[in-house]
Amino acid sequence: TTKDVLTFFNKKINNGKDKLDKVIISNLDCIINNENKIPYKNELQGNLTLLSECLNNDKLIPLVVCQPGVGCADNIELLLKKYPNLIRGLKFHPACLNLPANDSKYLPYMRLAEKYNKPCLFHSEVITDVNGNFVRDGVSDPELIYETARKFPKVPVILGHMGLGGDKAHEFGINTLLNSIENGDAKLYADLAWVDWDNPAKPHIVEVITKLLNTSKGDKTERLLFGTDAPLGVFGEKALKQKHSYENNVKNIKQAIKENFGQDAEKLISRIFYRNSKKLFVKNLDKQV
């Protein structure tokens, strides 16, 4: 709930060295399916509930959940017209919709993102078998998201989880992100939710930063965003056992950046944890990032 998220603002993080300024949030009831394999709440009902809770709190940055194949883009446009400044982006979860991310049903929603100048966050996931080999028929495959993003090259499209699914999956997510930059045919970003969660060395995070620093188009580290997930990085019993998992993850990412990027570390930390998302989701900013 938004109440749970807001209580987190009052907790000291990293002994008070870090603080939360804003949280990007969406309604899980619009994503998670019921016994009939449709979302618990439709696009209007679920998103309106969230937006009403965010109206008077500038700490919360709401993304409206879109339901291609179940809902209708007209619903989202109604919300965008009613709350043009409150809504900061659109969110898609192809896996929960069981709808490949390159399906034409996404296009009306993407046209709205283009029309209203809103970034789009896609759940991305590379499906592998028990041996870590690609299956490549996952509906949230980064390549399928990239295919849709190429049709709207001005719309920022975020690969949530950077390919979720283990080492090879993250490698594939990184390659998709880098290819989009080198080709200049889509405005892809990636977030770090669940990336290297259990590895303090953060190898894939270090890898993607290194590669973004050295693209043929120059430094593109503005394309990388810190991310957690619902609610704040861990679920269920694991969350109870790892009360400090959020704080430890932040600490380990920062430490890995400091150990690998020397004098550029603080600048990179500021970008990844704060300034990149601020530039992307919060309007009327200074343009210097």
BELKA-V810753 format. One record per residue. OMEGA is omega in degrees with one decimal (* if undefined). BURIAL is + if it has 16 or more other C-alpha atoms within 10 Angstrom, else -. Layout:
omega->OMEGA burial->BURIAL
omega->OMEGA burial->BURIAL
This chain:
omega->177.8 burial->-
omega->177.9 burial->-
omega->178.4 burial->-
omega->-179.8 burial->-
omega->-176.8 burial->+
omega->178.2 burial->+
omega->-179.6 burial->-
omega->179.3 burial->-
omega->-175.7 burial->-
omega->179.6 burial->-
omega->175.2 burial->-
omega->179.1 burial->-
omega->-179.8 burial->+
omega->179.7 burial->-
omega->176.9 burial->-
omega->-179.2 burial->-
omega->179.3 burial->-
omega->176.5 burial->-
omega->174.7 burial->-
omega->177.2 burial->-
omega->179.4 burial->-
omega->178.4 burial->+
omega->174.6 burial->+
omega->-168.4 burial->+
omega->172.5 burial->+
omega->-173.0 burial->+
omega->179.6 burial->+
omega->179.3 burial->+
omega->176.0 burial->+
omega->-175.8 burial->+
omega->-175.8 burial->+
omega->-176.1 burial->+
omega->174.6 burial->-
omega->-176.9 burial->-
omega->177.7 burial->-
omega->177.9 burial->-
omega->170.5 burial->-
omega->-177.8 burial->+
omega->-178.8 burial->+
omega->179.1 burial->+
omega->-179.3 burial->+
omega->-174.3 burial->+
omega->-178.7 burial->+
omega->-175.0 burial->+
omega->-175.9 burial->-
omega->-179.0 burial->+
omega->177.4 burial->+
omega->177.4 burial->+
omega->-180.0 burial->-
omega->-176.2 burial->+
omega->179.3 burial->+
omega->179.7 burial->-
omega->-178.4 burial->-
omega->-171.7 burial->+
omega->-173.1 burial->-
omega->179.2 burial->-
omega->-176.0 burial->-
omega->174.0 burial->-
omega->-175.5 burial->-
omega->178.8 burial->+
omega->-174.2 burial->+
omega->168.0 burial->+
omega->179.3 burial->+
omega->-179.8 burial->+
omega->179.4 burial->+
omega->-175.1 burial->+
omega->177.0 burial->+
omega->-178.7 burial->+
omega->178.2 burial->-
omega->-178.3 burial->-
omega->-177.6 burial->-
omega->-178.4 burial->+
omega->177.9 burial->+
omega->177.5 burial->-
omega->-178.3 burial->+
omega->178.4 burial->+
omega->175.5 burial->+
omega->179.8 burial->-
omega->179.7 burial->+
omega->177.8 burial->+
omega->-178.3 burial->-
omega->-177.0 burial->-
omega->-173.2 burial->-
omega->-178.3 burial->-
omega->-179.1 burial->-
omega->-179.0 burial->+
omega->-175.3 burial->+
omega->179.3 burial->+
omega->178.9 burial->+
omega->-178.3 burial->+
omega->-179.4 burial->+
omega->176.4 burial->+
omega->-176.3 burial->+
omega->-177.7 burial->+
omega->179.2 burial->+
omega->176.8 burial->+
omega->-172.8 burial->+
omega->-177.5 burial->-
omega->-178.5 burial->+
omega->-172.7 burial->+
omega->175.5 burial->+
omega->179.5 burial->+
omega->-178.1 burial->+
omega->-179.3 burial->-
omega->176.7 burial->+
omega->-169.1 burial->+
omega->178.3 burial->+
omega->178.5 burial->-
omega->179.0 burial->+
omega->176.3 burial->+
omega->176.3 burial->-
omega->177.7 burial->+
omega->178.2 burial->+
omega->-177.6 burial->+
omega->-175.2 burial->-
omega->175.2 burial->+
omega->-179.3 burial->-
omega->173.4 burial->+
omega->-178.8 burial->+
omega->176.7 burial->+
omega->177.3 burial->+
omega->164.9 burial->+
omega->176.9 burial->+
omega->-176.7 burial->+
omega->175.1 burial->+
omega->-178.8 burial->+
omega->177.4 burial->+
omega->176.4 burial->+
omega->-174.9 burial->-
omega->179.5 burial->-
omega->179.4 burial->-
omega->179.3 burial->-
omega->-178.8 burial->-
omega->170.1 burial->-
omega->171.7 burial->-
omega->171.2 burial->+
omega->179.2 burial->-
omega->-176.9 burial->+
omega->-179.3 burial->+
omega->-179.8 burial->+
omega->179.5 burial->+
omega->179.5 burial->+
omega->178.4 burial->+
omega->176.5 burial->+
omega->177.6 burial->+
omega->179.4 burial->+
omega->177.6 burial->+
omega->-178.9 burial->+
omega->-179.9 burial->+
omega->179.1 burial->+
omega->-179.4 burial->-
omega->-170.0 burial->+
omega->178.9 burial->+
omega->-176.2 burial->+
omega->173.9 burial->+
omega->-179.5 burial->+
omega->-174.2 burial->+
omega->172.7 burial->+
omega->178.3 burial->+
omega->178.6 burial->+
omega->178.1 burial->+
omega->174.3 burial->+
omega->176.7 burial->+
omega->175.6 burial->+
omega->178.0 burial->+
omega->-171.9 burial->+
omega->-177.1 burial->-
omega->178.8 burial->+
omega->178.3 burial->+
omega->176.8 burial->+
omega->179.8 burial->+
omega->177.0 burial->+
omega->178.0 burial->+
omega->-178.3 burial->+
omega->178.0 burial->+
omega->178.0 burial->+
omega->-178.4 burial->+
omega->178.7 burial->+
omega->-179.6 burial->+
omega->179.3 burial->+
omega->-179.1 burial->+
omega->-179.7 burial->-
omega->179.5 burial->-
omega->-174.8 burial->-
omega->175.9 burial->+
omega->-178.2 burial->+
omega->-178.1 burial->+
omega->172.0 burial->+
omega->172.0 burial->+
omega->171.1 burial->+
omega->-169.2 burial->+
omega->178.2 burial->+
omega->179.3 burial->+
omega->178.8 burial->+
omega->178.9 burial->+
omega->-173.0 burial->+
omega->-174.9 burial->+
omega->-178.9 burial->-
omega->-177.5 burial->-
omega->-178.6 burial->-
omega->177.1 burial->+
omega->-173.4 burial->+
omega->-178.4 burial->-
omega->174.7 burial->+
omega->176.2 burial->+
omega->-179.0 burial->+
omega->-176.5 burial->-
omega->176.7 burial->+
omega->179.9 burial->+
omega->-178.1 burial->+
omega->178.1 burial->+
omega->176.7 burial->+
omega->-169.8 burial->+
omega->175.9 burial->-
omega->177.3 burial->-
omega->178.4 burial->-
omega->179.8 burial->-
omega->-178.8 burial->-
omega->-180.0 burial->-
omega->-179.7 burial->+
omega->173.8 burial->+
omega->-179.1 burial->+
omega->-176.6 burial->+
omega->-174.9 burial->+
omega->170.6 burial->+
omega->177.1 burial->+
omega->174.1 burial->+
omega->175.8 burial->+
omega->-178.8 burial->-
omega->-7.0 burial->-
omega->-179.2 burial->-
omega->172.1 burial->-
omega->178.6 burial->+
omega->-174.3 burial->+
omega->168.2 burial->-
omega->-176.6 burial->-
omega->179.6 burial->-
omega->179.4 burial->-
omega->179.9 burial->-
omega->-178.6 burial->-
omega->-176.0 burial->-
omega->-175.8 burial->-
omega->-177.5 burial->-
omega->-174.9 burial->-
omega->179.3 burial->+
omega->-178.8 burial->+
omega->-178.9 burial->+
omega->179.1 burial->+
omega->177.3 burial->+
omega->-178.7 burial->+
omega->-177.8 burial->-
omega->176.8 burial->+
omega->-179.7 burial->+
omega->179.9 burial->+
omega->178.9 burial->+
omega->178.2 burial->+
omega->179.8 burial->+
omega->-177.7 burial->+
omega->-173.3 burial->-
omega->-172.3 burial->-
omega->168.8 burial->-
omega->-173.9 burial->-
omega->178.1 burial->-
omega->-171.3 burial->-
omega->-175.9 burial->+
omega->177.4 burial->-
omega->-179.8 burial->-
omega->177.8 burial->+
omega->179.8 burial->+
omega->-179.8 burial->-
omega->-171.6 burial->+
omega->-176.0 burial->+
omega->-169.5 burial->+
omega->-165.9 burial->+
omega->179.3 burial->+
omega->178.9 burial->+
omega->179.6 burial->+
omega->179.2 burial->+
omega->-175.3 burial->+
omega->-170.8 burial->+
omega->-176.4 burial->+
omega->-175.3 burial->-
omega->176.2 burial->-
omega->-179.4 burial->-
omega->166.2 burial->-
omega->-172.5 burial->-
omega->-175.9 burial->-
omega->178.9 burial->-
omega->* burial->-
